């Protein structure tokens, strides 16, 4: 793959926009941050219940932090690439924009997530797997059914950004090819994806994805699926997300007193190599003499750990640069960290699963998600399938015109329900469910 194609400023609509004081990629960032789907992330669960006396992360604050980390990683990677002899002046000019591209892709990476975190994804999938929706399986082709039975927030984000919803502009957000490709963590569809847990696009956006991959010069690894090698900047977006959610979930758990101060400090200090980071250890000790507030100490320690990880993943990108550009690097940058950092990541992940993600407050959110989203999916799917009933007509009138299907085939009608439900905030989903159930 080559950077001139990979960092294409052409927009998926094929049109070009006049530049002002902003570059094309900075315009992408602004389009996302001023959009309604992005704003709605402020009332979508990250992990812990919202809101509370302690303001923990939601999807919006998480996305902003991931964008900040992604920009730092990308700028660090670009600086090192400028030193390579095989990078010419034109490519260097493009690589100057890598921070803007990655930060925009990071902002957009969770746009497709439904209410109630990952439990919301499972609830929508569960409706088609085990709920009333499973009766519809014989009526659909398997590749379309796979999109519904394995609903995926990543594919939904690509749909939001590229699909022409009713009454809206062609090409969705009409972002540049580079920003869209940098967001595609899983460049293959749901159907026949084998052991791969996630996927990146629905059948309804298959042609848009193929067009994007071709224009960016991504390497095709399977023309039948189709599947492609990742865009190199995807690794930076993924690393920023991996670092952010793990470290910030631990800080949130400490604020909510799920993790003790002693355990939180222990987990964060695992990322500090006793020899390599001797100077930083001394710096921490000096700062602790001045800073006595517990939460501030944890925030300070967290910032040091993130800084270490940002530098390391940028180094790892360069170590594996050739494989990444050839499309043969098939792991995350975080998984290739040095042994002591890898062990620290594993320890934090294990504690997160055992003590954070299984905490009663988190489990209750997941159960609420299943009940509420499952109930809404049932109500609106039945109305979509039997639209002539008076009650169903009133239900369907609640679906905004943008989500109404252009076609009346089964796949399009069911997708309109999924579009509507997945786009809800936690609060709206709860209120609508209570209203419709007469609670």
Helices and strands as residue ranges (DSSP letters): H 3-6, H 24-33, H 36-40, G 41-43, H 59-81, H 89-95, H 98-108, H 117-129, G 132-139, H 142-149, H 153-162, H 177-183, G 203-205, H 206-216, E 220-222, E 227-228, H 234-255, H 261-269, H 278-290, H 294-319, H 321-326, G 334-336, H 339-351, I 352-356, H 360-385, H 390-396, G 401-403, H 410-422, H 426-437
